[in-house]
Amino acid sequence: MSKPSLPRRIFSAIWNAITRIRMALSNLLFIVLLVLIYVFYIGGAPEPLPERAALLLNMSGTVVDQRSPVDPLQALLTEPTPMDHEVLLRDVLDAIDYAVDDPAINSLVMELDALVYVGISRTQEIVDALERFRATGKRIIAVGDFYTQDQYLLASQADEIIVHPLGGVALEGYGSYNNYFREALDKLSVSVHVFRAGEHKSAVEPFIRDDMSAAEKLVTGRWLDDLWTQYANTVELRRQLPPGAVDEYVNSFHEHLAAQGGDTAATALAMGMVDKLMTRTQANDYLADVVGASTDEGLYEAIVFERYVARKRPLALTAPQGDRIAVITAQGNILPGEQPPGAIGGDSLGRLIRSTAEEEDVKAIVLRVNSGGGSMFASEIIREQIDYAREQGLPVVVSMGAVAASGGYYIAAPADEIWATPSTLTGSIGVFAVIPTFENLLERLGVHADGVGTTSLAGSLRADRPLNPLLKEAIDSSVQFAYRSFLDLVATEREIPLEDVRELAEGRVWSAGDALAAGLVDRVGTLEEAVASAAELAGVKDYVTDYVELPLSARDQLLKELANRGASLGVIDSFGLSGLVQRLAAPVRDAALELQFLQDPANLYLRCFACPNVR
C-alpha cells in the first residue's frame, strides 16, 4: 500500500487536530454545565439566613413587569451594568410581603444608588407594600450617595432618609420633549407620506413639523401636570412637608443652594428633603445599631431582597393546585408573530391566553398591560383570544401598568373590568401610517427610476418612486376604516355612546383620573386589587395567584434559570464612562428601535409615541 502524499497527510493531521479540539471543547462545556447545575441546584444546603437582619432593597437597573431574554453565557461570564439589568416588580413586592411576618427581619433598608428606573406607577405599587411593612412597627430607612428624581420618590417613603454629605437630591419635574425632523428630511430630500386618523395622534408630528403643535402641548401638559401633582403629593404626605414644598424646592433651587454656599446636601437637609447627612462609614455604623447585628466584616446585617425572595419562594416544580387566577403579562411593543418576553407578540400572547383559558382550574384571567401599542393586526389577534376566553365563561380583568395606550388600550377594551394605577396613561385612540420615499434624494445623486407595469398600482411601494396618488387614496381609506373600527370597539365593549367615544378619541392621551371619569377604565388600584376583583367576578374565595408564561422546553428552562441566577451573582458596575455613553446614545437607540417596531403587514399602527417609554 502506497504512502499518502505529503499534502494529504498535512490535511489529515489538521483535520484530526480540529476534531480533537472540538471534542475537548464539547467535553469541557459539558463539565462546566454539570458544575453549574451542581452549584445552583445540588451543591449542598444553602447558606442559612441570619437570625436578625434588615431586608435590603438594593434594586439595580430597571424595575419591570416582565424580564427581557438574557443570554445565559453572557450573564454568567460578564459583569452586568445597571443600564442592562432588570428587576422583577413581583420579586420586590413578594420580598416585602414575606418580611412582614418574618421575625428575623426587623427593618428595611433601601440602597437605591444603582436604580436606573422604576417609574411612578410601579413605585406606587411598592409604596402599598411598604405601608403593610410599616404597619408592623418595623423601621424603613433609605440611604444613598445622591438621589435622582426617580430614586427619591421611592426613598421619600422611608421613615428616615440618609444622604452623603457630598450628595443631594436632584429634582426637575416631568417633561415631554421630542426631536422633530421635517427640516432635516427636507434637506435630505426625503418625502414622508403621513396618514392619520385622530387630530391629536402626535406620533406623526416629528415627521411633519419642527415643533410640538399647540394642541398637543395642551394634551401633553395636562397629563404631565397630573403625574407631577401625584409625585409632589406622595413626597409631601410622607415627609410631612407643607403643600407646594416640592415645587418650591425645584423652582427656587438656585436660591436655596446659594443660601447654603453651594452645598447640595445641606440644601436638601434644610428643605426637609432628607433627615441626616452621613458618610458611608457613619451610615453603616448607624444602620448596624438600628438592625442590632453586624457581619464579620463590620457591615450592618442585611439580606438582599432577591436572595431572600428566592429562599422564601422556592422554584415550583409542579403546577399550583386548586382554583387559580392566572396573571398574564403583556409588556412592550405589540408586534406580529412570535415575540420573546419583553415584547408582545400577536401570535405568542394570543396562544398563551387561549391555552390558559382552556385549563380547567383557571377561574379568571388578569392581563397586566404595560404597552404604548404597536401593530394593529397583532392587537386584533390578541383581542380575538380575549373574546375566546370570555366565551369560555372566564372573567378577564385588565390591570394597566404605567402605560396602556393606543394598541395597549385596544387589547384592554374587551375586558370585563379595567383597573389602572393612579398614574397610568391610557387612551391615545387613533391610527396612523407612515411611508417614506427617496426619489428626490436619488435624483440629486443622479439616480432615476423608470419602467412599465401591468396595472395602475404596479411598483407603487418602491421607495425610489413617488407615492402613487391611487395608493395614497387607498392607504387613507384604510386608516379611516381602522380608526372607525377602533371607535366601534371601544363604544361596544365599554358601553359608551359612539359620539362620546369620538370626543374621547382623536389620539388624546388621558391620565388615570380623567380616564376613570370618562368611563375608559373602571377602577383605580394595584395589580393585587385587580386579582382580587377577578376572583370575586369568578365567584371564588380560596385561590392561588399564578403568573403564567409560555411553556419552555427543558433546555430553555435550564438556560433561563442559569441566566437569572448567574446574573444575580454578578457584580453590578457603577455607571462610569460606559453608562454615560449609553445614556447619551439612548435617543438614537430608541429611534432606531421604533423603526424596527414598524412591522404591521398593512402598515397600520396603534402607537402612542407621546407616552413615556415602556420598560
C-alpha positions as CSV (number, residue, x, y, z in Angstrom):
1,M,0.0,0.0,0.0
2,S,1.5,3.3,-1.1
3,K,2.2,6.0,1.5
4,P,-0.3,9.0,1.4
5,S,1.1,12.2,-0.2
6,L,2.5,14.9,1.9
7,P,-0.4,17.4,1.3
8,R,-2.9,14.7,2.2
9,R,-1.0,13.8,5.4
10,I,-0.9,17.5,6.4
11,F,-4.6,18.0,5.7
12,S,-5.4,14.8,7.7
13,A,-3.3,16.0,10.6
14,I,-5.0,19.4,10.7
15,W,-8.4,17.7,10.4
16,N,-7.7,15.3,13.3
17,A,-6.4,18.2,15.4
18,I,-9.6,20.2,14.8
19,T,-11.7,17.1,15.7
20,R,-9.8,16.6,18.9
21,I,-10.1,20.3,19.8
22,R,-13.8,20.3,19.1
23,M,-14.4,17.1,21.2
24,A,-12.3,18.6,24.0
25,L,-14.3,21.9,24.0
26,S,-17.6,19.9,23.9
27,N,-16.5,17.9,26.9
28,L,-15.2,21.0,28.7
29,L,-18.6,22.8,28.2
30,F,-20.4,19.7,29.3
31,I,-18.3,19.6,32.5
32,V,-18.9,23.3,33.1
33,L,-22.7,22.7,32.7
34,L,-22.6,19.9,35.2
35,V,-20.7,22.1,37.7
36,L,-23.2,24.9,37.2
37,I,-26.1,22.5,37.8
38,Y,-24.4,21.2,40.9
39,V,-23.7,24.7,42.2
40,F,-27.1,26.1,41.6
41,Y,-29.3,23.2,42.4
42,I,-27.5,20.4,44.3
43,G,-24.4,22.0,45.8
44,G,-25.2,21.4,49.5
45,A,-27.5,23.2,51.8
46,P,-28.0,26.9,51.1
47,E,-26.3,29.4,53.4
48,P,-28.7,29.9,56.4
49,L,-30.5,33.2,56.7
50,P,-29.3,35.5,59.5
51,E,-31.3,35.4,62.8
52,R,-31.6,39.2,62.8
53,A,-31.2,41.3,59.8
54,A,-32.7,44.1,57.6
55,L,-34.3,43.4,54.3
56,L,-32.1,45.2,51.7
57,L,-33.9,46.7,48.8
58,N,-31.0,47.5,46.5
59,M,-32.7,47.3,43.1
60,S,-30.1,47.7,40.3
61,G,-31.2,48.7,36.8
62,T,-34.8,48.9,35.7
63,V,-37.8,47.5,37.6
64,V,-40.0,45.7,35.1
65,D,-43.2,43.6,35.0
66,Q,-41.5,41.1,32.8
67,R,-37.8,40.4,32.2
68,S,-36.4,40.5,28.7
69,P,-34.4,37.5,27.5
70,V,-30.9,37.2,28.8
71,D,-28.1,35.3,27.1
72,P,-27.0,32.7,29.8
73,L,-23.3,32.7,28.8
74,Q,-23.2,36.5,28.9
75,A,-25.0,36.6,32.3
76,L,-22.5,34.1,33.7
77,L,-19.3,35.4,32.3
78,T,-19.8,39.2,32.2
79,E,-20.5,41.8,34.9
80,P,-23.8,43.5,34.1
81,T,-24.2,47.2,34.4
82,P,-27.3,48.9,35.8
83,M,-28.2,50.0,32.3
84,D,-28.9,46.5,31.2
85,H,-30.0,44.8,34.4
86,E,-33.7,44.2,35.1
87,V,-35.5,43.5,38.4
88,L,-39.0,41.9,38.5
89,L,-41.5,44.1,40.3
90,R,-43.1,40.9,41.7
91,D,-39.8,40.0,43.4
92,V,-39.7,43.3,45.1
93,L,-43.4,43.1,46.3
94,D,-43.1,39.5,47.4
95,A,-39.9,40.1,49.3
96,I,-41.5,43.0,51.3
97,D,-44.7,40.9,52.0
98,Y,-42.7,37.9,53.1
99,A,-40.7,40.1,55.5
100,V,-43.9,41.5,57.1
101,D,-44.4,38.3,59.1
102,D,-40.8,37.3,59.5
103,P,-39.5,37.9,63.0
104,A,-35.9,37.7,61.7
105,I,-36.4,40.8,59.6
106,N,-36.6,43.8,62.0
107,S,-36.2,46.7,59.5
108,L,-36.0,47.5,55.8
109,V,-33.1,49.5,54.2
110,M,-33.3,51.0,50.7
111,E,-30.0,51.5,48.9
112,L,-31.0,53.0,45.5
113,D,-27.8,54.3,44.0
114,A,-27.8,51.7,41.2
115,L,-31.6,52.1,40.5
116,V,-31.9,53.4,36.9
117,Y,-35.7,53.5,36.5
118,V,-38.8,52.3,38.4
119,G,-41.4,54.9,37.4
120,I,-44.2,56.5,39.4
121,S,-46.7,53.7,38.6
122,R,-44.5,50.8,39.9
123,T,-43.4,53.0,42.8
124,Q,-47.0,53.4,43.9
125,E,-47.4,49.6,44.0
126,I,-44.2,49.3,46.0
127,V,-45.5,52.0,48.4
128,D,-48.5,49.9,49.2
129,A,-46.3,47.0,50.2
130,L,-44.1,49.3,52.2
131,E,-47.2,50.5,54.1
132,R,-48.0,46.9,55.0
133,F,-44.4,46.5,56.3
134,R,-44.5,49.8,58.2
135,A,-47.8,48.7,59.9
136,T,-45.9,46.0,61.8
137,G,-43.8,48.7,63.6
138,K,-40.6,47.9,61.7
139,R,-38.5,50.8,60.5
140,I,-37.8,51.8,56.9
141,I,-34.6,53.7,56.2
142,A,-33.2,55.0,52.9
143,V,-29.5,55.5,52.5
144,G,-27.7,56.8,49.4
145,D,-25.0,59.0,47.9
146,F,-27.2,61.0,45.6
147,Y,-30.8,60.6,44.8
148,T,-32.2,61.1,41.3
149,Q,-35.8,62.1,40.9
150,D,-36.9,58.5,40.2
151,Q,-35.0,57.2,43.2
152,Y,-36.1,59.9,45.5
153,L,-39.8,59.2,45.1
154,L,-39.2,55.7,46.5
155,A,-36.8,56.9,49.1
156,S,-39.3,59.5,50.3
157,Q,-41.4,56.7,51.7
158,A,-38.8,55.8,54.3
159,D,-39.2,56.8,57.9
160,E,-35.7,58.3,57.6
161,I,-33.6,59.4,54.6
162,I,-29.8,59.5,54.9
163,V,-27.6,61.1,52.2
164,H,-23.9,61.5,51.9
165,P,-22.5,65.0,52.8
166,L,-21.4,65.5,49.3
167,G,-24.6,64.2,47.8
168,G,-28.0,65.7,47.4
169,V,-31.5,65.3,45.9
170,A,-31.9,66.1,42.2
171,L,-35.5,67.0,41.2
172,E,-36.5,68.7,38.0
173,G,-40.2,67.8,37.3
174,Y,-41.7,65.9,34.4
175,G,-41.3,66.9,30.8
176,S,-42.0,65.5,27.3
177,Y,-39.5,66.6,24.7
178,N,-39.1,65.1,21.2
179,N,-36.9,65.5,18.2
180,Y,-38.6,66.9,15.1
181,F,-37.3,66.0,11.6
182,R,-39.2,68.0,9.0
183,E,-36.4,70.4,8.1
184,A,-33.8,67.6,8.2
185,L,-36.0,65.5,5.9
186,D,-36.4,68.4,3.5
187,K,-32.7,68.9,3.4
188,L,-32.1,65.3,2.7
189,S,-34.9,65.3,0.0
190,V,-36.7,62.5,1.8
191,S,-40.5,62.5,1.2
192,V,-42.5,61.2,4.2
193,H,-46.2,60.4,3.5
194,V,-48.3,60.5,6.6
195,F,-51.8,59.2,7.1
196,R,-53.5,59.5,10.4
197,A,-56.9,59.4,12.0
198,G,-57.2,61.4,15.2
199,E,-56.4,65.1,15.4
200,H,-54.2,64.6,18.4
201,K,-52.4,61.5,17.1
202,S,-49.0,63.0,17.8
203,A,-47.0,60.0,16.6
204,V,-46.6,61.6,13.2
205,E,-45.7,65.1,14.3
206,P,-41.9,64.6,14.3
207,F,-42.1,63.8,10.5
208,I,-44.3,66.8,9.5
209,R,-43.3,69.6,12.0
210,D,-40.3,71.3,13.5
211,D,-42.0,71.7,16.9
212,M,-44.8,70.4,19.0
213,S,-48.2,71.6,18.0
214,A,-50.2,73.9,20.3
215,A,-53.0,71.3,20.6
216,E,-50.5,68.6,21.5
217,K,-48.9,70.8,24.1
218,L,-52.3,71.2,25.8
219,V,-53.0,67.5,25.9
220,T,-49.5,66.5,27.0
221,G,-49.3,69.3,29.5
222,R,-52.5,68.1,31.2
223,W,-51.3,64.6,31.9
224,L,-47.8,65.8,32.8
225,D,-49.3,68.1,35.4
226,D,-51.4,65.3,36.8
227,L,-48.3,63.0,37.1
228,W,-46.2,65.7,38.7
229,T,-49.0,66.5,41.2
230,Q,-49.1,62.9,42.2
231,Y,-45.3,62.9,42.6
232,A,-45.3,66.0,44.8
233,N,-48.3,64.9,46.9
234,T,-46.7,61.5,47.5
235,V,-43.5,63.1,48.8
236,E,-45.1,65.8,50.8
237,L,-47.5,63.5,52.5
238,R,-44.9,61.0,53.7
239,R,-42.3,63.7,54.5
240,Q,-44.9,65.8,56.3
241,L,-44.0,68.8,54.2
242,P,-46.4,71.7,53.5
243,P,-48.3,71.7,50.2
244,G,-46.1,73.2,47.5
245,A,-42.8,72.3,49.2
246,V,-41.6,70.1,46.3
247,D,-42.3,72.8,43.7
248,E,-40.6,75.4,45.9
249,Y,-37.6,73.1,46.1
250,V,-37.4,72.7,42.4
251,N,-38.3,76.2,41.2
252,S,-36.2,78.1,43.7
253,F,-33.4,75.5,44.0
254,H,-30.8,78.0,42.8
255,E,-31.7,80.4,45.6
256,H,-31.7,77.8,48.3
257,L,-28.5,76.4,47.1
258,A,-26.8,79.8,47.1
259,A,-28.0,80.3,50.7
260,Q,-26.2,77.1,51.7
261,G,-23.0,78.1,49.9
262,G,-23.5,75.7,47.0
263,D,-23.8,72.7,49.3
264,T,-26.4,70.4,47.7
265,A,-26.7,68.0,50.6
266,A,-27.1,70.8,53.1
267,T,-29.8,72.3,50.9
268,A,-31.7,69.1,50.8
269,L,-31.5,68.9,54.6
270,A,-32.5,72.5,55.1
271,M,-35.6,72.0,52.8
272,G,-36.7,68.8,54.7
273,M,-36.0,66.5,51.8
274,V,-33.6,64.3,53.9
275,D,-33.1,63.7,57.6
276,K,-29.4,63.0,58.1
277,L,-26.0,63.7,56.4
278,M,-23.7,60.8,56.9
279,T,-20.6,59.3,55.2
280,R,-20.8,55.7,54.1
281,T,-19.0,54.6,57.2
282,Q,-21.2,56.6,59.5
283,A,-24.3,55.3,57.8
284,N,-23.1,51.7,58.1
285,D,-22.5,52.2,61.8
286,Y,-25.8,53.8,62.3
287,L,-27.7,51.0,60.5
288,A,-25.8,48.4,62.5
289,D,-27.2,50.0,65.6
290,V,-30.7,50.0,64.1
291,V,-30.6,46.4,63.0
292,G,-28.7,45.3,66.1
293,A,-26.4,43.0,64.2
294,S,-23.2,43.2,62.1
295,T,-21.3,40.8,59.8
296,D,-17.8,39.7,60.4
297,E,-16.6,42.4,58.1
298,G,-18.3,45.1,60.3
299,L,-21.2,45.7,57.9
300,Y,-24.7,46.0,59.1
301,E,-26.5,42.7,58.8
302,A,-28.8,42.6,55.8
303,I,-30.2,40.1,53.3
304,V,-30.6,41.2,49.7
305,F,-34.3,41.0,48.6
306,E,-33.5,38.8,45.6
307,R,-31.8,36.2,47.7
308,Y,-34.5,36.5,50.3
309,V,-37.4,36.0,48.0
310,A,-35.6,33.1,46.3
311,R,-35.4,31.3,49.7
312,K,-39.0,32.2,50.7
313,R,-40.4,31.4,47.3
314,P,-38.6,28.3,46.0
315,L,-38.7,27.2,42.4
316,A,-42.0,25.5,41.8
317,L,-41.6,22.0,40.3
318,T,-45.3,21.4,39.9
319,A,-48.3,23.4,38.8
320,P,-50.2,25.1,41.6
321,Q,-53.1,23.1,43.0
322,G,-56.7,24.4,43.4
323,D,-58.5,27.3,41.8
324,R,-56.2,29.6,40.0
325,I,-56.4,33.3,39.0
326,A,-53.9,33.4,36.0
327,V,-51.9,36.6,35.6
328,I,-50.5,37.1,32.1
329,T,-48.1,39.9,31.4
330,A,-48.2,42.0,28.2
331,Q,-45.3,44.3,28.3
332,G,-43.6,46.2,25.5
333,N,-44.4,47.0,21.9
334,I,-47.1,45.0,20.1
335,L,-45.6,43.2,17.2
336,P,-46.9,40.5,14.8
337,G,-46.0,36.8,15.2
338,E,-43.9,35.2,17.9
339,Q,-42.1,37.5,20.3
340,P,-39.8,36.9,23.3
341,P,-40.6,38.2,26.8
342,G,-40.3,42.0,27.0
343,A,-42.3,42.4,23.7
344,I,-45.9,41.5,22.9
345,G,-46.3,39.1,20.0
346,G,-49.8,38.8,18.5
347,D,-49.4,35.0,18.0
348,S,-47.4,34.2,21.2
349,L,-49.6,36.2,23.6
350,G,-52.8,35.1,21.8
351,R,-51.7,31.5,22.1
352,L,-50.9,31.9,25.8
353,I,-54.3,33.5,26.5
354,R,-56.1,30.7,24.7
355,S,-54.2,27.8,26.3
356,T,-54.6,29.4,29.7
357,A,-58.4,29.8,29.2
358,E,-58.6,26.1,28.4
359,E,-57.1,24.9,31.7
360,E,-59.8,23.6,34.0
361,D,-58.6,25.0,37.3
362,V,-58.2,28.6,35.9
363,K,-61.2,30.6,37.1
364,A,-60.2,34.0,35.8
365,I,-57.5,35.8,33.8
366,V,-55.8,39.1,34.7
367,L,-54.0,40.7,31.8
368,R,-51.3,43.0,33.1
369,V,-50.9,45.5,30.2
370,N,-47.9,47.8,30.0
371,S,-47.7,49.0,26.4
372,G,-47.8,52.0,24.2
373,G,-49.2,49.9,21.4
374,G,-47.9,48.9,18.0
375,S,-49.2,46.8,15.2
376,M,-53.0,46.9,14.7
377,F,-53.1,43.5,13.2
378,A,-51.3,41.9,16.2
379,S,-53.6,43.8,18.6
380,E,-56.6,42.4,16.8
381,I,-55.2,38.8,17.1
382,I,-54.8,39.3,20.9
383,R,-58.3,40.8,21.2
384,E,-59.8,37.8,19.5
385,Q,-58.3,35.5,22.1
386,I,-59.5,37.7,24.9
387,D,-63.0,37.3,23.4
388,Y,-62.4,33.5,23.3
389,A,-61.5,33.4,27.0
390,R,-64.7,35.3,27.9
391,E,-66.7,32.9,25.7
392,Q,-65.4,30.1,27.9
393,G,-67.1,31.8,30.8
394,L,-63.9,33.2,32.3
395,P,-63.8,36.8,33.6
396,V,-61.0,38.7,32.1
397,V,-59.7,41.7,34.1
398,V,-57.0,44.1,32.8
399,S,-54.5,45.7,35.2
400,M,-52.8,48.6,33.5
401,G,-49.3,49.5,34.3
402,A,-47.5,52.8,33.6
403,V,-48.9,52.9,30.1
404,A,-51.8,51.2,28.4
405,A,-52.4,53.4,25.4
406,S,-53.4,53.1,21.7
407,G,-52.8,49.4,20.9
408,G,-52.4,48.8,24.7
409,Y,-55.9,50.2,25.2
410,Y,-57.2,48.3,22.1
411,I,-56.4,44.9,23.8
412,A,-57.7,46.2,27.2
413,A,-61.1,47.4,26.0
414,P,-62.8,43.9,25.7
415,A,-62.1,43.0,29.3
416,D,-64.9,42.6,31.8
417,E,-63.1,45.1,34.1
418,I,-60.2,47.6,33.6
419,W,-58.0,48.7,36.5
420,A,-55.4,51.4,36.3
421,T,-52.8,52.6,38.7
422,P,-53.2,56.2,39.8
423,S,-50.5,57.3,37.4
424,T,-51.4,55.2,34.4
425,L,-51.5,56.9,31.0
426,T,-54.1,55.5,28.6
427,G,-56.3,56.3,25.7
428,S,-54.5,57.6,22.6
429,I,-57.3,56.1,20.4
430,G,-56.1,56.8,16.9
431,V,-54.5,55.2,13.9
432,F,-51.6,56.2,11.6
433,A,-49.4,55.0,8.8
434,V,-46.1,56.4,7.6
435,I,-44.4,55.6,4.3
436,P,-41.1,57.3,3.4
437,T,-39.9,57.6,-0.3
438,F,-36.5,58.7,-1.5
439,E,-37.0,59.6,-5.1
440,N,-35.8,63.2,-4.7
441,L,-32.7,62.2,-2.8
442,L,-31.8,59.7,-5.5
443,E,-32.4,62.3,-8.3
444,R,-29.9,64.6,-6.6
445,L,-27.4,61.8,-6.8
446,G,-28.2,61.2,-10.5
447,V,-30.3,58.1,-9.9
448,H,-33.6,57.8,-11.7
449,A,-36.4,55.2,-11.6
450,D,-38.4,54.3,-14.7
451,G,-40.1,51.3,-16.2
452,V,-43.5,49.8,-17.0
453,G,-46.1,47.8,-15.1
454,T,-49.2,45.7,-15.8
455,T,-51.6,47.7,-13.5
456,S,-52.0,51.2,-12.2
457,L,-50.6,50.1,-8.9
458,A,-47.6,48.1,-10.1
459,G,-44.4,49.3,-8.4
460,S,-46.3,51.7,-6.1
461,L,-44.5,50.6,-3.0
462,R,-41.0,51.2,-4.3
463,A,-39.1,53.6,-2.1
464,D,-37.3,55.1,-5.1
465,R,-40.5,56.3,-6.8
466,P,-43.1,59.0,-5.7
467,L,-46.0,57.6,-3.9
468,N,-48.8,56.7,-6.3
469,P,-51.9,59.0,-5.8
470,L,-54.1,55.9,-6.1
471,L,-52.1,54.2,-3.3
472,K,-52.4,57.4,-1.2
473,E,-56.1,57.3,-1.5
474,A,-56.2,53.6,-0.6
475,I,-54.0,54.0,2.4
476,D,-56.0,56.9,3.7
477,S,-59.2,54.9,3.3
478,S,-57.6,52.0,5.2
479,V,-56.5,54.3,8.0
480,Q,-60.0,55.8,8.3
481,F,-61.6,52.3,8.3
482,A,-59.2,51.2,11.1
483,Y,-60.0,54.3,13.1
484,R,-63.7,53.6,12.8
485,S,-63.2,50.0,13.9
486,F,-61.2,51.2,16.9
487,L,-64.0,53.6,17.9
488,D,-66.7,50.9,17.4
489,L,-64.7,48.5,19.5
490,V,-64.5,51.0,22.4
491,A,-68.1,52.1,22.1
492,T,-69.3,48.5,22.1
493,E,-67.1,47.0,24.8
494,R,-67.1,49.9,27.1
495,E,-70.9,50.7,26.5
496,I,-70.1,54.3,25.7
497,P,-72.2,56.1,23.1
498,L,-70.2,56.4,19.8
499,E,-70.3,60.2,19.7
500,D,-68.9,60.3,23.3
501,V,-66.1,58.0,22.2
502,R,-65.3,60.3,19.3
503,E,-64.8,63.1,21.8
504,L,-62.5,60.9,23.9
505,A,-60.5,59.7,20.9
506,E,-58.7,61.8,18.4
507,G,-55.4,60.3,19.7
508,R,-55.7,62.1,23.1
509,V,-53.7,60.6,26.0
510,W,-55.6,60.5,29.3
511,S,-54.4,60.2,32.9
512,A,-56.0,57.6,35.1
513,G,-58.2,60.0,36.9
514,D,-59.6,61.5,33.6
515,A,-59.9,58.1,32.1
516,L,-61.9,56.9,35.1
517,A,-64.3,59.9,34.9
518,A,-64.8,59.3,31.1
519,G,-65.5,55.6,31.6
520,L,-62.4,54.3,29.8
521,V,-61.4,52.5,32.9
522,D,-63.5,51.1,35.8
523,R,-61.3,51.2,38.9
524,V,-58.0,52.7,40.1
525,G,-55.8,50.3,42.1
526,T,-52.9,47.8,42.1
527,L,-52.4,44.5,40.3
528,E,-53.1,42.8,43.6
529,E,-56.5,44.5,43.8
530,A,-57.3,43.6,40.2
531,V,-56.5,40.0,41.0
532,A,-58.9,40.1,44.0
533,S,-61.6,41.6,41.8
534,A,-61.1,38.9,39.2
535,A,-61.6,36.3,41.8
536,E,-64.8,38.0,43.0
537,L,-66.1,38.1,39.5
538,A,-65.3,34.4,39.2
539,G,-67.1,33.6,42.5
540,V,-64.0,32.0,44.2
541,K,-62.7,32.9,47.6
542,D,-59.8,30.4,48.0
543,Y,-57.4,30.7,45.1
544,V,-53.8,30.8,44.0
545,T,-52.4,33.7,42.0
546,D,-50.5,32.0,39.2
547,Y,-48.2,34.1,36.9
548,V,-48.4,32.3,33.6
549,E,-45.8,32.3,30.9
550,L,-45.4,30.4,27.7
551,P,-44.1,26.9,28.4
552,L,-40.3,26.4,27.8
553,S,-38.5,23.3,26.8
554,A,-36.4,21.6,29.5
555,R,-33.3,23.1,27.8
556,D,-34.7,26.6,27.6
557,Q,-35.9,26.5,31.2
558,L,-32.4,25.4,32.4
559,L,-30.8,28.2,30.4
560,K,-33.2,30.7,31.8
561,E,-32.5,29.6,35.4
562,L,-28.8,29.7,34.8
563,A,-29.1,33.2,33.3
564,N,-31.2,34.6,36.1
565,R,-29.1,33.0,38.9
566,G,-25.9,33.9,37.1
567,A,-26.9,37.5,36.7
568,S,-27.8,37.7,40.4
569,L,-24.3,36.5,41.3
570,G,-22.6,39.1,39.1
571,V,-21.2,42.4,40.4
572,I,-23.1,45.4,39.1
573,D,-20.7,48.0,37.9
574,S,-21.3,51.7,38.6
575,F,-22.2,53.8,35.6
576,G,-18.8,55.1,34.8
577,L,-18.0,56.2,31.2
578,S,-19.8,53.3,29.6
579,G,-23.0,54.2,31.4
580,L,-22.7,57.8,30.4
581,V,-22.2,56.9,26.8
582,Q,-25.2,54.6,26.8
583,R,-27.4,57.4,28.3
584,L,-26.2,59.9,25.7
585,A,-26.8,57.4,22.9
586,A,-30.3,56.5,24.2
587,P,-32.3,58.8,21.9
588,V,-30.6,57.4,18.8
589,R,-31.0,53.8,20.0
590,D,-34.7,54.4,20.8
591,A,-35.3,56.0,17.4
592,A,-33.7,53.0,15.7
593,L,-35.8,50.6,17.8
594,E,-39.0,52.5,16.9
595,L,-38.2,51.9,13.2
596,Q,-37.6,48.3,13.9
597,F,-41.0,48.0,15.6
598,L,-42.9,49.1,12.5
599,Q,-43.8,45.6,11.3
600,D,-47.5,45.6,10.7
601,P,-48.4,43.8,7.5
602,A,-50.9,46.5,6.5
603,N,-48.7,49.4,7.8
604,L,-51.4,50.4,10.3
605,Y,-50.3,51.3,13.8
606,L,-52.0,52.0,17.1
607,R,-49.0,53.5,18.8
608,C,-48.5,56.3,21.4
609,F,-45.2,58.0,20.8
610,A,-46.0,60.8,23.2
611,C,-46.2,58.3,26.1
612,P,-43.1,57.6,28.2
613,N,-41.0,54.7,27.1
614,V,-42.4,51.4,28.5
615,R,-39.8,49.4,30.4
